[in-house]
């Protein structure tokens, strides 16, 4: 994933890879400064949301963890939102209560190119 910050924008570019079969090429207007994140809450199939640990995923060593970041962005549909991004292979998630090591072969983990979350409450800053 390539993240270019220029003139207050973040450019997300992820080619399909072993972490995610999807690709992304998006540009977002920043409304704040990026910060590292450790957890996110997602709502797919969960009305109350599901807490997930998150890491960036990079092509280094054939696929490995790297820090994940979030930045507040301008969103035409919501007003503002939070872009969550990681490495050149996107981000990787697992249930928050899992102590399993990050592993591309794990059936309890999954990859995404990036996430756009509507609330700061859905993003946990890394310590």
C-alpha positions as CSV (number, residue, x, y, z in Angstrom):
1,X,0.0,0.0,0.0
2,X,1.3,3.4,-0.8
3,X,0.4,6.3,1.3
4,X,1.4,9.7,0.0
5,X,0.6,12.7,2.1
6,X,0.6,15.8,-0.1
7,X,-1.2,19.1,0.4
8,X,-3.4,17.6,3.2
9,X,-4.4,14.4,1.3
10,X,-3.7,10.7,1.9
11,X,-3.5,8.5,-1.2
12,X,-4.2,4.8,-0.5
13,X,-3.0,2.3,-3.1
14,X,-3.2,-1.4,-2.6
15,X,-2.8,-4.1,-5.3
16,X,-4.6,-7.5,-4.8
17,X,-2.3,-9.7,-2.7
18,X,-2.4,-12.7,-0.3
19,X,-3.9,-10.5,2.5
20,X,-6.8,-9.2,0.4
21,X,-8.0,-10.1,-3.1
22,X,-9.3,-6.5,-3.5
23,X,-7.5,-3.5,-4.7
24,X,-7.8,0.1,-3.8
25,X,-6.8,3.4,-5.3
26,X,-8.3,6.2,-3.3
27,X,-7.5,9.8,-2.3
28,X,-8.8,11.3,0.9
29,X,-8.6,14.9,2.2
30,X,-7.1,14.9,5.7
31,X,-8.9,16.8,8.5
32,X,-6.2,16.1,11.1
33,X,-2.8,14.4,11.6
34,X,-2.3,10.6,11.4
35,X,-1.9,8.6,14.6
36,X,-1.1,4.9,15.2
37,X,-4.0,2.6,16.1
38,X,-4.2,-0.8,17.8
39,X,-8.0,-1.6,17.7
40,X,-11.1,-0.7,15.7
41,X,-14.8,-1.4,16.0
42,X,-16.5,-2.7,12.9
43,X,-20.2,-3.3,12.4
44,X,-20.4,-5.9,9.6
45,X,-23.1,-8.3,10.8
46,X,-22.8,-7.0,14.4
47,X,-25.4,-4.3,15.4
48,X,-23.4,-3.4,18.5
49,X,-20.1,-3.6,16.7
50,X,-17.1,-6.0,17.1
51,X,-13.8,-4.9,18.6
52,X,-10.9,-6.0,16.5
53,X,-7.2,-5.8,16.9
54,X,-5.6,-4.3,13.8
55,X,-2.2,-4.1,12.2
56,X,-0.9,-2.9,8.9
57,X,0.3,-5.6,6.5
58,X,3.4,-5.2,4.3
59,X,4.9,-7.2,1.5
60,X,8.2,-7.3,3.5
61,X,9.3,-10.9,4.1
62,X,6.4,-12.2,1.9
63,X,3.8,-10.6,4.2
64,X,4.4,-9.2,7.7
65,X,2.9,-6.8,10.3
66,X,3.6,-3.1,10.3
67,X,1.9,-0.3,12.2
68,X,-1.7,0.7,11.3
69,X,-2.7,4.4,11.3
70,X,-5.8,6.5,11.3
71,X,-6.5,10.0,10.2
72,X,-9.6,12.1,10.3
73,X,-10.8,12.8,6.8
74,X,-13.5,14.9,5.1
75,X,-16.3,12.6,4.0
76,X,-19.0,13.9,1.7
77,X,-21.6,11.5,3.0
78,X,-20.8,11.7,6.8
79,X,-19.1,15.1,7.1
80,X,-16.0,13.5,8.6
81,X,-14.8,10.0,9.2
82,X,-11.6,8.1,10.0
83,X,-9.4,6.5,7.4
84,X,-7.6,3.5,8.8
85,X,-4.6,2.2,6.7
86,X,-1.5,0.1,7.1
87,X,1.2,-1.2,4.7
88,X,1.4,-1.8,1.0
89,X,-0.7,-5.0,1.5
90,X,-3.4,-3.2,3.5
91,X,-4.5,-3.9,7.0
92,X,-5.1,-7.2,8.9
93,X,-7.8,-7.7,11.6
94,X,-8.6,-10.4,14.2
95,X,-11.0,-10.5,17.1
96,X,-9.8,-8.3,20.0
97,X,-9.8,-11.2,22.5
98,X,-7.5,-13.3,20.3
99,X,-3.9,-13.7,21.4
100,X,-3.0,-15.5,18.2
101,X,0.1,-14.2,16.4
102,X,-0.5,-12.3,13.1
103,X,-0.6,-14.9,10.4
104,X,-1.8,-14.8,6.8
105,X,-2.8,-18.5,7.1
106,X,-5.1,-17.9,10.1
107,X,-8.8,-18.6,9.6
108,X,-9.7,-16.2,12.4
109,X,-8.0,-13.2,10.7
110,X,-8.8,-11.3,7.6
111,X,-7.4,-8.5,5.4
112,X,-8.8,-5.3,4.0
113,X,-7.3,-2.7,1.8
114,X,-8.3,0.0,4.3
115,X,-11.3,1.0,6.4
116,X,-13.4,4.2,6.7
117,X,-15.1,4.4,10.1
118,X,-17.7,7.0,10.9
119,X,-16.7,7.8,14.5
120,X,-13.6,8.4,16.5
121,X,-15.2,6.1,19.1
122,X,-14.5,3.2,16.7
123,X,-10.8,3.8,16.6
124,X,-8.4,3.0,19.6
125,X,-5.1,4.9,19.6
126,X,-2.0,2.7,20.1
127,X,-0.2,3.1,23.4
